């Protein structure tokens, strides 16, 4: 595709039309050297549906390490030998402190994330109790507690949680290369259960796991089919002690290309750049908004340091954007 064809495709999406499979495949196949042209079109789409407003979310690592699953990229897997902090579920006061801080900083959403295949029912109840005591905050409440069932999800919703986060991680055709202890179908089933419980959905994944361009598109199309509300895009930080410790860093241009491609596929959904933003994009990091992202995760990640909220707020202002007021 030439520059005019790329931009025409962006204008078509901005006008509310869905691109054909052939056009999306052509966009996905563009070389990294065309990433900025693809990003320019994605910026037009983002501007059409989100203006100059961006979404900020932050997380707390509510329970760390000793996970039974074998996800190749994750330092919290019990099969990894990474040097991380390991602890059980935080007490309610520490979980509540995170929400209070998020509200003070003007962050839109706060999520409690825990390690493990699923959080045991007794601990789900403890998280729900904490959420019920956060009811006065103006911050949207989220959680990522693993493969929960309908009863768990209804309990959390009744306690004030409005969104469930559960990444599909990668394309279905690539999933068994990065995880063998649970299936792609189980992840999809959890998302569908959360939707049936009346929750909005946050689901994305991680890039730099050896996926192809076609698999990046496959993943985006799966999320479109699932009609998720927010899509977190993470870029691998190869952590010593994990199976992916020797993986090559994903290039800044490839990061921008992936963000942009997701915007062409999911024009009206929040696309949030999360883990690996600084480590992989480096000096290109401020360009994520001009490549189609409508938000970022701010603060620390699960086991890796992130970017301080204050620094992100300053960057957003300098770029001429504002933080949204709704969760």
C-alpha positions in Angstrom: 0.0 0.0 0.0 1.2 3.5 -0.8 0.8 6.5 1.5 -2.4 7.7 -0.2 -4.0 4.3 0.1 -3.1 4.1 3.8 -4.6 7.5 4.5 -7.7 6.8 2.5 -8.2 3.7 4.6 -7.9 5.9 7.7 -10.4 8.4 6.4 -12.8 5.6 5.6 -12.6 4.3 9.2 -13.0 7.8 10.6 -16.2 8.1 8.5 -17.6 5.0 10.2 -16.9 2.4 7.7 -15.3 -1.0 8.4 -12.3 -2.0 6.3 -12.3 -5.2 4.3 -10.3 -8.2 5.4 -7.9 -7.6 2.4 -7.3 -4.0 3.4 -6.6 -4.9 7.0 -4.2 -7.7 5.9 -2.4 -5.2 3.7 -2.1 -2.7 6.6 -0.8 -5.5 8.9 1.8 -6.5 6.3 3.3 -3.0 6.0 7.0 -2.9 6.9 8.1 -1.1 10.1 9.5 1.6 7.8 5.9 2.6 7.1 4.9 2.8 10.7 4.7 6.5 10.9 2.5 6.7 7.8 0.2 4.1 9.4 0.3 6.1 12.6 -0.7 9.4 10.9 -3.9 7.7 9.7 -4.5 6.2 13.2 -4.2 9.7 14.7 -7.0 10.9 12.5 -9.2 8.1 13.6 -8.4 8.7 17.3 -9.0 12.4 16.9 -12.4 11.7 15.3 -13.7 9.5 18.1 -11.8 10.8 21.2 -10.7 14.3 20.4 -7.8 15.5 22.6 -9.0 13.6 25.7 -7.1 10.6 27.1 -7.8 7.9 29.7 -5.5 7.1 32.6 -5.6 3.9 34.5 -3.4 2.5 37.3 -3.0 -0.8 39.0 -1.9 -2.4 42.3 -0.2 -5.7 42.4 -2.6 -7.0 45.1 -1.1 -10.5 45.3 2.3 -11.3 43.9 4.1 -14.4 42.7 3.7 -18.2 43.2 1.3 -18.5 40.2 0.6 -22.1 39.1 0.4 -21.1 35.4 3.3 -21.3 33.0 2.9 -18.1 30.9 6.3 -17.7 29.2 6.7 -14.0 29.8 5.6 -13.8 33.4 8.0 -13.4 36.3 5.2 -14.3 38.7 4.9 -17.9 37.4 6.1 -20.4 40.0 8.1 -21.9 37.1 10.1 -18.8 36.7 13.2 -18.1 38.8 12.9 -14.3 38.8 13.9 -12.1 41.6 10.6 -10.6 42.5 8.6 -9.9 45.7 6.1 -12.6 46.6 3.2 -12.0 49.0 -0.4 -13.0 49.7 -3.5 -10.8 49.2 -3.0 -7.3 50.5 -5.2 -6.2 53.3 -8.3 -4.0 52.6 -6.6 -0.8 53.8 -3.7 -1.1 51.3 -6.1 -1.9 48.5 -8.2 1.2 49.4 -5.1 3.4 49.6 -4.5 2.8 45.9 -8.0 4.0 44.9 -7.6 7.1 47.1 -4.3 8.0 45.5 -5.7 7.4 42.0 -8.6 9.8 42.8 -6.3 12.4 44.2 -4.2 12.4 41.0 -7.2 12.5 38.7 -6.7 9.0 37.3 -9.8 7.5 35.7 -9.6 3.9 36.7 -8.0 1.8 39.4 -7.5 -2.0 39.2 -6.6 -4.6 41.7 -4.5 -7.3 40.0 -3.6 -10.7 41.6 -1.4 -13.6 40.6 -2.7 -17.1 40.1 -5.0 -19.0 37.8 -7.9 -17.6 39.8 -8.4 -15.9 43.1 -10.0 -18.2 45.7 -13.6 -17.4 46.6 -12.7 -16.3 50.1 -10.2 -13.8 48.7 -12.6 -12.6 46.1 -15.0 -11.8 49.0 -12.2 -9.8 50.6 -11.6 -7.8 47.4 -15.3 -7.2 47.1 -15.4 -5.9 50.7 -12.6 -3.5 49.9 -14.4 -2.3 46.8 -17.6 -1.7 48.7 -15.7 0.6 51.0 -14.3 2.5 48.0 -17.9 3.4 46.9 -17.4 7.1 47.5 -14.4 7.4 45.1 -15.0 8.9 41.7 -12.5 6.4 40.2 -13.8 3.5 38.1 -13.0 0.2 39.9 -11.6 -2.7 38.0 -10.0 -6.1 38.9 -8.0 -8.8 37.2 -8.3 -11.8 39.4 -8.0 -14.7 36.9 -10.5 -17.2 35.5 -13.5 -16.3 37.7 -17.0 -17.8 37.5 -20.4 -16.0 37.2 -21.0 -15.9 41.0 -17.6 -14.3 41.7 -18.2 -11.7 39.0 -21.7 -10.8 40.2 -20.4 -10.4 43.7 -17.7 -8.0 42.6 -20.2 -6.0 40.5 -22.6 -5.7 43.4 -19.6 -4.3 45.5 -19.0 -1.5 43.0 -16.6 -2.9 40.4 -17.7 -1.8 36.9 -15.1 -3.4 34.7 -13.2 -6.8 34.5 -9.8 -7.0 33.1 -8.7 -10.3 31.5 -6.1 -10.4 28.7 -6.3 -12.9 25.9 -2.5 -12.2 25.7 -2.0 -13.1 22.1 -3.7 -14.6 19.0 -5.4 -17.9 19.5 -3.1 -19.5 16.9 -0.1 -18.5 19.0 -1.5 -19.1 22.5 -0.2 -22.6 23.1 3.4 -21.3 22.4 3.2 -19.1 25.4 1.0 -20.9 27.9 0.0 -24.6 28.3 -1.6 -24.7 31.7 -4.9 -23.1 30.6 -6.5 -22.5 27.2 -7.4 -19.6 25.0 -11.0 -20.8 25.2 -11.0 -20.4 29.0 -9.9 -16.8 28.7 -12.7 -16.1 26.2 -15.2 -17.8 28.4 -14.2 -15.6 31.4 -14.7 -12.5 29.3 -18.1 -13.7 28.2 -19.1 -14.4 31.8 -18.0 -10.9 32.8 -20.2 -9.4 30.1 -23.1 -11.5 31.2 -22.6 -10.3 34.7 -23.1 -6.7 33.4 -19.5 -5.6 33.5 -17.6 -3.8 30.9 -14.5 -5.6 29.5 -10.8 -4.7 29.4 -8.8 -7.2 27.4 -5.6 -7.0 25.3 -2.3 -8.7 25.5 1.5 -8.6 25.1 3.7 -8.2 22.0 7.2 -9.4 21.4 6.4 -13.1 22.0 7.3 -14.2 18.5 3.9 -13.4 17.0 3.6 -12.6 13.3 2.0 -9.5 11.8 -0.9 -11.7 10.8 -1.3 -12.9 14.4 -1.3 -9.3 15.6 -4.3 -8.7 13.3 -5.9 -12.0 14.3 -5.8 -10.8 18.0 -7.3 -7.4 17.2 -10.1 -9.0 15.2 -10.8 -11.4 18.1 -11.1 -8.5 20.5 -13.4 -6.7 18.0 -15.6 -9.8 17.9 -15.7 -9.9 21.7 -16.7 -6.2 21.7 -14.4 -5.4 24.5 -14.5 -1.8 25.8 -10.8 -1.2 26.5 -7.7 -2.8 25.0 -4.4 -2.7 26.9 -1.4 -3.2 24.7 1.8 -4.4 26.5 5.3 -4.7 25.0 7.5 -7.5 26.4 10.2 -6.6 28.9 12.3 -9.8 28.8 12.7 -10.6 32.5 15.6 -12.9 33.7 14.3 -16.2 35.0 11.4 -16.4 32.6 11.2 -18.5 29.4 11.3 -15.3 27.4 14.4 -13.8 29.1 16.4 -14.2 25.9 13.8 -12.5 23.6 14.9 -9.6 21.5 13.4 -6.2 22.4 10.5 -5.1 20.2 11.5 -2.0 18.2 9.9 1.4 18.8 8.6 1.5 15.2 7.0 -1.9 15.6 5.3 -0.8 18.8 3.8 2.2 17.0 2.7 0.1 14.1 0.9 -2.3 16.4 -0.9 0.6 18.2 -1.9 2.1 14.9 -3.2 -1.2 13.5 -5.4 -1.7 16.5 -6.9 1.7 16.0 -7.9 0.9 12.4 -9.6 -2.3 13.7 -11.1 -0.8 16.8 -11.8 2.8 16.0 -14.2 3.6 18.9 -12.6 1.5 21.7 -10.1 2.7 24.2 -6.6 1.6 23.3 -4.3 1.9 26.3 -0.5 1.5 26.1 0.6 -0.2 29.3 3.6 -2.4 30.2 6.9 -1.8 28.4 6.0 1.7 27.2 9.2 3.3 28.3 11.5 0.3 27.9 10.5 -0.4 24.3 9.4 2.9 22.8 12.2 4.9 24.5 12.3 8.4 23.0 9.3 7.5 20.8 7.1 7.0 23.9 5.2 10.4 23.6 4.1 9.4 20.1 1.7 6.7 21.3 -1.1 9.2 21.3 -0.3 10.2 17.8 -0.3 6.6 16.7 -3.9 6.0 17.9 -3.7 5.4 21.6 -6.4 7.0 23.6 -4.8 6.3 27.0 -2.0 4.9 29.0 -1.4 3.0 32.2 0.4 5.2 34.6 2.4 4.3 37.7 4.1 1.0 38.4 3.4 -2.3 36.7 3.1 -5.7 38.4 6.8 -6.4 39.0 8.5 -3.6 37.0 8.7 0.1 37.7 6.6 2.3 35.6 6.3 6.0 35.0 5.2 8.3 37.9 1.7 9.7 37.5 3.0 13.2 37.9 5.3 12.8 34.9 2.5 11.4 32.7 0.2 14.3 33.7 2.9 16.8 32.7 3.5 15.0 29.4 -0.2 14.9 28.6 -0.4 18.7 29.2 2.7 19.4 27.1 1.3 17.4 24.2 -1.9 19.4 24.2 -4.1 16.7 25.6 -6.3 16.5 28.7 -7.3 13.7 31.0 -10.9 12.6 30.7 -13.2 13.3 33.6 -15.3 10.1 33.2 -14.1 6.6 34.3 
